[in-house]
Amino acid sequence: MATVYLVRHGQASFGKENYDQLSPRGWEQGKILGRWLADKVEPGAIFGGNLQRHRETVEAIATGYGSALPGMQVLEGLNEFDHLQVVERLRPEWADKQVMARDLASFPKPAKAFQQAFEKAVARWVSGEYDHEYAETWIGFRQRVGAALDELIELAGGADVIVSTSGGPIAVIAQHLLELSDRKALEMNNVIANTSVSRILYSGPRRSLAVFNNYSHLEAENPSLVTYR
């Protein structure tokens, strides 16, 4: 059986003007992952969404890997859902980033306060009660990601592949393979670490989730590098 290595991108730049770029810690996470992968997999292909953090994660992996890797093929179906829109539907005033920064700064732990608001916003989106307010519904997102997984496996042609994507797509792929509820999928999404690796074994139409959210490469090198946002 061949393997799909689902990689969540390195830490992005939370709180910066361009969230989509990797932070310095995100680049380091990717390089460490590349070193870890070097003696474990020779990918026949690499896929990713068209987000900057997906591409930069592959660049960081390649730096750590130490030898040539295939160029990343872009599949937009691997993109994360629009988290900004999801949050702003719950907190419309946060469309103004200065207002959001001011509100979060009033909490002792701004990152934790954002995470709590984010989880409420995603639960609202997933409920299906407000589908008319979103450009992409939860069901639509799940279908998009599922189609992207089908496409990349077909393109892989039986080879091992690396996929650079985000927490949301990884969570709904695991949800589908394990036949989990939406609630369980959200719980899984909340614990997926940056540059963690989830492994799907596949052969023809058969697919199995073999490993979920492995970040032992970070723990072995420097546990402080384990991040979730």
Protein Blocks (a to p, Z undefined) as FASTA:
>chain_A
ZZddddddddddehiablmbccfklmmmmmmmmmmmmmmbccfbdcddfbfklmmmmmmm
mmmnopacddddddfklpccdfklmmmmmmmmlmpmklmmmmmmmpmblmlmmmmmmmmm
mmmmmnopmmmmpfbdfklmmmmmmmmmmmmmmmnnopacdddddfklmmmmmmmmnopa
fklmmmmmmmmcghiacddddehjbccdfbghiaklmmmmommlpcfZZ
